[in-house]
Amino acid sequence: MRFLILFLFILSTSLIQAQEVLLESKIKKSIENVPAQVGVAIIINGKDTITVNNECHYPLMSVMKYPQALAVLHYLHQHNQPLSTKIFIPKEALLDDTYSPLRDKYPEGNTFVIRNFG
């Protein structure tokens, strides 16, 4: 019985890994002829991650602000927190080698109200 359970566990793990490899392969194929540097990260079941071109550092352009804002609003909603919630951004989070008007204005970090961000 233990052998059967172990075999099924190994089989299911192998199938999941094969599906992840297949997904990664499909992503790579779909972006191979795109005239841009594309990075993709997918979190599966809250623990497994598939990444493509993850070694690159991508700028957070305006197109990223909307989904980030949605993620913040979703987090606040899930945790029953108002837009007046304050967050502290420490100096260490304000990286030197990036474009950051926030860092330029508050080089030592600061506490911010989410409603006033942006």
KALINBEL-V507640 format. One record per pair of residues at least 4 apart in sequence whose C-alpha atoms are under 8 Angstrom apart, sorted by the first residue. I is the first residue (numbers start at 1). GAP is how many residues later the second one is. If there is no record, write none. Layout:
I|GAP + I|GAP
This chain:
1|4 + 2|4 + 3|4 + 4|4 + 5|4 + 6|4 + 7|4 + 8|4 + 9|4 + 10|4 + 11|4 + 12|4 + 13|4 + 14|4 + 15|4 + 16|4 + 17|4 + 18|4 + 19|4 + 20|4 + 20|30 + 21|4 + 22|4 + 23|4 + 24|4 + 24|26 + 24|27 + 24|28 + 25|4 + 26|4 + 27|4 + 27|25 + 28|4 + 28|24 + 31|7 + 34|4 + 38|15 + 39|12 + 39|13 + 39|14 + 39|15 + 39|17 + 39|19 + 40|10 + 40|11 + 40|12 + 40|13 + 40|14 + 41|8 + 41|9 + 41|10 + 41|11 + 41|13 + 42|7 + 42|8 + 42|9 + 43|4 + 43|5 + 43|6 + 43|7 + 44|4 + 44|5 + 44|6 + 60|4 + 60|5 + 61|4 + 62|4 + 63|4 + 64|4 + 65|4 + 66|4 + 67|4 + 68|4 + 69|4 + 70|4 + 71|4 + 72|4 + 73|4 + 74|4 + 75|4 + 76|4 + 76|5 + 76|6 + 76|7 + 77|4 + 77|5 + 81|4 + 83|30 + 83|31 + 83|32 + 84|29 + 84|30 + 84|31 + 85|28 + 85|29 + 85|30 + 86|25 + 86|26 + 86|27 + 86|28 + 87|24 + 87|25 + 87|26 + 87|27 + 88|21 + 88|22 + 88|23 + 88|24 + 89|4 + 89|5 + 89|20 + 89|21 + 89|22 + 89|23 + 90|4 + 90|18 + 90|19 + 90|20 + 91|12 + 91|16 + 91|17 + 91|18 + 91|19 + 92|17 + 94|6 + 94|8 + 94|9 + 94|13 + 94|15 + 95|8 + 100|4 + 101|4 + 102|4 + 102|5 + 103|4 + 103|5 + 103|6 + 106|4 + 112|4 + 112|5 + 113|4
